Amino acid sequence: MADFNIKRRILIIGFLMAGLAGANAEGNHKHGSPANGGQLVEIGGLEAEITVKGQDVTLYLTEDHDKKVDAKSYSAILTVLAKGNEQKTVTLAFKNGNQLAGNYDFQVEGRFRASILLKKDDKDIGKGRYNLELKK
């Protein structure tokens, strides 16, 4: 009986350590604070911060340590969850500097939920998801 309890404890400790190691591996990569008040996601080796103001959507592209990326050769397609659980598409194109921008003409309830496909020179480089509270 004592042998069973020891094996059980070792097994529990092993699971806990494996869980902590996995959490550390995922949680150790830290992004800087979003410079523009949006949500930051890593896509294709870049950090992509999205902001939504009114009907305008802006994506800011940076590399490690907040180095701005020239966005001229980038584009993005957002699939946004609109009111009534409809999926709507928003295209983001070069605006200036490290920014891609676009706008939408449909209603969104409460939060801006979107998946993104980021492209460089019309080639897919990565996908991500955003879920941010709309500011009134």
WOKA-V554004 format. One record per backbone hydrogen bond with DSSP energy under -0.5 kcal/mol. NH is the residue of the N-H (numbers start at 1). CO is the residue of the C=O. Records with the same first field share a line. If there is no record, write none. Layout:
NH = CO + CO
//
This chain:
5 = 1
6 = 2
7 = 3
8 = 4
9 = 5
10 = 6
11 = 7
12 = 8
13 = 9
14 = 10
15 = 11
16 = 12
17 = 13
18 = 14
19 = 15
20 = 16
21 = 17
22 = 18
23 = 19
24 = 20
25 = 21
26 = 22
27 = 23
28 = 24
29 = 26
30 = 28
37 = 34
39 = 50
41 = 48
43 = 41 + 46
46 = 43
47 = 62
48 = 41 + 46
49 = 47 + 60
50 = 39
51 = 58
53 = 56
56 = 53
57 = 102
58 = 51
59 = 100
60 = 49
61 = 59 + 98
62 = 47
63 = 67
66 = 63
67 = 63 + 64
68 = 66
69 = 61
71 = 69 + 97
74 = 71
75 = 119
76 = 92
77 = 117
78 = 90
79 = 115
80 = 78 + 88
81 = 113
82 = 80 + 86
83 = 107
85 = 82
86 = 82 + 83
88 = 80 + 86
90 = 78
92 = 76
93 = 101
95 = 99
96 = 99
99 = 96
100 = 59
101 = 93
102 = 57
104 = 55
110 = 108
111 = 109
112 = 132
113 = 111
114 = 112 + 130
115 = 79
116 = 128
117 = 77
118 = 116 + 126
119 = 75
120 = 123
121 = 73
123 = 120
125 = 118
126 = 118
128 = 116
130 = 114
132 = 112
134 = 110
//
